[in-house]
Amino acid sequence: MKPFYAICFVISSLQVSAASPVEQALELCRAEQNSLRRLTCYDAINTDINPSTSTSAVVISKPAVQEAIAVEEVTTAEASVESKFGLEHKVIDDEVADKLSVTVSSVSYSPRKELIVTFDNGQRWRQIGTEHYSIAVGEQHYVKRGVLNSFLLGNNNNNRSIKVKRDK
């Protein structure tokens, strides 16, 4: 008699997992951070669409359900800390321009012969290094992003550019 109850319990638990909607199963798979586990979770979801009734049946294997429950148990604080580790300084902002065209309003030099350029928008940029760069008041120049958070000052009339950093 006890095996009969055990079999009934297993069958009822499988029916409950099969009754979960597709959206919940997909959301659980989306929450998985590991790409291989996420792929196996998506593969475990088997959707069979019946064109005559336009209903869908979802069959989820028991390991996929257990993985999805394990994913839900991970707190969001731990997941966000782990996902942001090492990327704190690499905040990508889509609103930031890659290139800024400006007109030179004043040019001066530091005691170390570094070029200091003030543009018409009030920004002041200082040269990094001591290379020669020809620049005059009233000329149109650009400041563009380089690699590793560096900036380059250049002109469309020639192919020279120098590294600069912003003072103000």
C-alpha positions as a Markdown table, in Angstrom:
| # | Residue | x | y | z |
|---|---|---|---|---|
| 1 | Met | 0.0 | 0.0 | 0.0 |
| 2 | Lys | 2.9 | 2.4 | 0.8 |
| 3 | Pro | 4.4 | 2.1 | -2.7 |
| 4 | Phe | 1.0 | 3.1 | -4.1 |
| 5 | Tyr | 1.0 | 6.3 | -2.1 |
| 6 | Ala | 4.6 | 7.0 | -3.2 |
| 7 | Ile | 3.7 | 6.6 | -6.8 |
| 8 | Cys | 0.6 | 8.8 | -6.5 |
| 9 | Phe | 2.8 | 11.5 | -4.8 |
| 10 | Val | 5.4 | 11.4 | -7.6 |
| 11 | Ile | 2.7 | 11.6 | -10.3 |
| 12 | Ser | 1.0 | 14.5 | -8.6 |
| 13 | Ser | 4.3 | 16.4 | -8.2 |
| 14 | Leu | 5.0 | 15.9 | -11.9 |
| 15 | Gln | 1.6 | 17.2 | -12.9 |
| 16 | Val | 2.2 | 20.3 | -10.7 |
| 17 | Ser | 5.5 | 21.0 | -12.4 |
| 18 | Ala | 3.9 | 20.4 | -15.8 |
| 19 | Ala | 1.1 | 22.8 | -15.0 |
| 20 | Ser | 3.4 | 25.8 | -14.6 |
| 21 | Pro | 3.1 | 28.4 | -17.4 |
| 22 | Val | 5.7 | 28.9 | -20.1 |
| 23 | Glu | 6.4 | 32.4 | -19.0 |
| 24 | Gln | 7.5 | 31.3 | -15.5 |
| 25 | Ala | 9.7 | 28.6 | -16.9 |
| 26 | Leu | 11.3 | 31.1 | -19.3 |
| 27 | Glu | 11.8 | 33.7 | -16.6 |
| 28 | Leu | 13.6 | 31.1 | -14.4 |
| 29 | Cys | 15.9 | 30.3 | -17.3 |
| 30 | Arg | 16.6 | 34.0 | -18.0 |
| 31 | Ala | 17.6 | 34.4 | -14.3 |
| 32 | Glu | 20.4 | 31.9 | -14.7 |
| 33 | Gln | 23.8 | 33.6 | -14.9 |
| 34 | Asn | 25.8 | 30.6 | -16.1 |
| 35 | Ser | 25.4 | 30.3 | -19.9 |
| 36 | Leu | 25.6 | 26.5 | -20.0 |
| 37 | Arg | 23.0 | 26.0 | -17.3 |
| 38 | Arg | 20.8 | 28.6 | -19.0 |
| 39 | Leu | 21.0 | 26.7 | -22.3 |
| 40 | Thr | 20.2 | 23.4 | -20.6 |
| 41 | Cys | 17.3 | 25.0 | -18.8 |
| 42 | Tyr | 15.9 | 26.3 | -22.2 |
| 43 | Asp | 16.5 | 22.9 | -23.7 |
| 44 | Ala | 14.5 | 21.3 | -20.8 |
| 45 | Ile | 11.5 | 23.4 | -21.7 |
| 46 | Asn | 9.6 | 21.5 | -24.4 |
| 47 | Thr | 6.8 | 23.5 | -25.9 |
| 48 | Asp | 4.4 | 21.7 | -28.2 |
| 49 | Ile | 1.9 | 24.0 | -29.8 |
| 50 | Asn | -1.3 | 22.4 | -31.1 |
| 51 | Pro | -2.4 | 24.6 | -34.1 |
| 52 | Ser | -6.1 | 23.5 | -33.9 |
| 53 | Thr | -6.5 | 24.7 | -30.3 |
| 54 | Ser | -3.6 | 27.2 | -30.1 |
| 55 | Thr | -2.7 | 26.0 | -26.6 |
| 56 | Ser | 0.7 | 25.0 | -25.5 |
| 57 | Ala | 1.8 | 22.3 | -23.1 |
| 58 | Val | 4.9 | 22.7 | -21.1 |
| 59 | Val | 7.0 | 19.7 | -20.0 |
| 60 | Ile | 9.9 | 20.5 | -17.7 |
| 61 | Ser | 12.3 | 17.9 | -16.5 |
| 62 | Lys | 12.8 | 17.6 | -12.8 |
| 63 | Pro | 16.5 | 18.7 | -12.9 |
| 64 | Ala | 15.5 | 21.8 | -14.7 |
| 65 | Val | 13.0 | 22.6 | -12.1 |
| 66 | Gln | 15.5 | 22.0 | -9.3 |
| 67 | Glu | 18.0 | 24.3 | -11.1 |
| 68 | Ala | 15.4 | 27.0 | -11.4 |
| 69 | Ile | 14.5 | 26.8 | -7.8 |
| 70 | Ala | 18.2 | 27.0 | -6.9 |
| 71 | Val | 18.6 | 30.1 | -9.0 |
| 72 | Glu | 15.7 | 31.7 | -7.2 |
| 73 | Glu | 17.3 | 30.9 | -3.8 |
| 74 | Val | 20.3 | 33.0 | -4.6 |
| 75 | Thr | 19.7 | 36.5 | -3.2 |
| 76 | Thr | 19.7 | 39.4 | -5.6 |
| 77 | Ala | 22.3 | 41.2 | -3.6 |
| 78 | Glu | 24.9 | 38.5 | -4.0 |
| 79 | Ala | 24.1 | 38.1 | -7.7 |
| 80 | Ser | 24.5 | 41.8 | -8.4 |
| 81 | Val | 27.7 | 42.0 | -6.5 |
| 82 | Glu | 29.2 | 39.1 | -8.4 |
| 83 | Ser | 28.0 | 40.4 | -11.7 |
| 84 | Lys | 29.5 | 43.8 | -11.1 |
| 85 | Phe | 32.8 | 42.6 | -9.8 |
| 86 | Gly | 35.7 | 44.1 | -11.8 |
| 87 | Leu | 33.4 | 46.3 | -13.8 |
| 88 | Glu | 32.9 | 49.1 | -11.3 |
| 89 | His | 35.0 | 51.6 | -13.3 |
| 90 | Lys | 33.6 | 50.5 | -16.7 |
| 91 | Val | 30.2 | 52.2 | -16.5 |
| 92 | Ile | 29.0 | 52.5 | -20.1 |
| 93 | Asp | 26.7 | 55.4 | -20.7 |
| 94 | Asp | 25.0 | 55.6 | -24.1 |
| 95 | Glu | 24.4 | 59.3 | -23.7 |
| 96 | Val | 28.1 | 60.1 | -23.7 |
| 97 | Ala | 29.5 | 61.3 | -27.0 |
| 98 | Asp | 32.7 | 59.7 | -28.5 |
| 99 | Lys | 33.8 | 63.0 | -30.1 |
| 100 | Leu | 33.4 | 66.6 | -29.2 |
| 101 | Ser | 34.0 | 69.4 | -31.7 |
| 102 | Val | 35.1 | 72.7 | -30.2 |
| 103 | Thr | 36.7 | 76.0 | -31.0 |
| 104 | Val | 39.8 | 77.2 | -29.3 |
| 105 | Ser | 39.4 | 80.3 | -27.2 |
| 106 | Ser | 42.8 | 80.5 | -25.5 |
| 107 | Val | 46.2 | 78.7 | -25.5 |
| 108 | Ser | 48.8 | 78.7 | -22.8 |
| 109 | Tyr | 51.7 | 76.6 | -21.6 |
| 110 | Ser | 52.5 | 75.1 | -18.2 |
| 111 | Pro | 56.0 | 75.5 | -16.6 |
| 112 | Arg | 56.8 | 72.1 | -18.0 |
| 113 | Lys | 55.9 | 73.2 | -21.5 |
| 114 | Glu | 52.7 | 71.3 | -21.6 |
| 115 | Leu | 50.0 | 72.8 | -23.7 |
| 116 | Ile | 46.9 | 74.1 | -21.9 |
| 117 | Val | 43.9 | 74.8 | -24.2 |
| 118 | Thr | 40.6 | 76.5 | -23.2 |
| 119 | Phe | 37.7 | 76.0 | -25.5 |
| 120 | Asp | 34.7 | 78.2 | -26.2 |
| 121 | Asn | 32.4 | 75.9 | -24.1 |
| 122 | Gly | 34.5 | 76.7 | -21.0 |
| 123 | Gln | 36.4 | 73.4 | -20.8 |
| 124 | Arg | 40.1 | 73.4 | -20.1 |
| 125 | Trp | 42.3 | 70.6 | -21.3 |
| 126 | Arg | 46.0 | 69.9 | -20.5 |
| 127 | Gln | 48.4 | 68.1 | -22.6 |
| 128 | Ile | 50.0 | 64.8 | -21.3 |
| 129 | Gly | 53.6 | 64.8 | -22.5 |
| 130 | Thr | 55.7 | 67.4 | -24.2 |
| 131 | Glu | 55.2 | 66.7 | -27.9 |
| 132 | His | 54.8 | 69.7 | -30.2 |
| 133 | Tyr | 51.3 | 70.3 | -31.4 |
| 134 | Ser | 50.5 | 73.4 | -33.5 |
| 135 | Ile | 47.3 | 75.1 | -32.3 |
| 136 | Ala | 45.9 | 78.7 | -32.5 |
| 137 | Val | 43.0 | 80.6 | -31.1 |
| 138 | Gly | 39.9 | 80.4 | -33.3 |
| 139 | Glu | 40.7 | 77.0 | -34.8 |
| 140 | Gln | 38.2 | 74.2 | -34.9 |
| 141 | His | 39.5 | 71.0 | -33.1 |
| 142 | Tyr | 38.1 | 67.9 | -31.6 |
| 143 | Val | 38.5 | 65.9 | -28.4 |
| 144 | Lys | 37.8 | 62.2 | -28.8 |
| 145 | Arg | 37.9 | 59.2 | -26.6 |
| 146 | Gly | 40.9 | 56.9 | -26.7 |
| 147 | Val | 41.5 | 53.6 | -25.0 |
| 148 | Leu | 41.7 | 53.1 | -21.2 |
| 149 | Asn | 39.8 | 56.3 | -20.4 |
| 150 | Ser | 42.3 | 58.5 | -22.3 |
| 151 | Phe | 41.4 | 61.5 | -24.6 |
| 152 | Leu | 43.0 | 62.8 | -27.8 |
| 153 | Leu | 43.1 | 66.3 | -29.1 |
| 154 | Gly | 43.2 | 66.6 | -32.8 |
| 155 | Asn | 42.3 | 68.6 | -35.9 |
| 156 | Asn | 40.6 | 67.5 | -39.1 |
| 157 | Asn | 43.2 | 69.4 | -41.2 |
| 158 | Asn | 46.1 | 67.1 | -40.2 |
| 159 | Asn | 46.5 | 63.6 | -38.9 |
| 160 | Arg | 48.3 | 64.6 | -35.7 |
| 161 | Ser | 46.8 | 64.2 | -32.2 |
| 162 | Ile | 48.1 | 64.5 | -28.7 |
| 163 | Lys | 46.9 | 62.9 | -25.4 |
| 164 | Val | 45.1 | 65.4 | -23.1 |
| 165 | Lys | 43.3 | 65.3 | -19.8 |
| 166 | Arg | 40.6 | 67.6 | -18.6 |
| 167 | Asp | 41.4 | 70.2 | -16.0 |
| 168 | Lys | 38.0 | 71.9 | -15.7 |
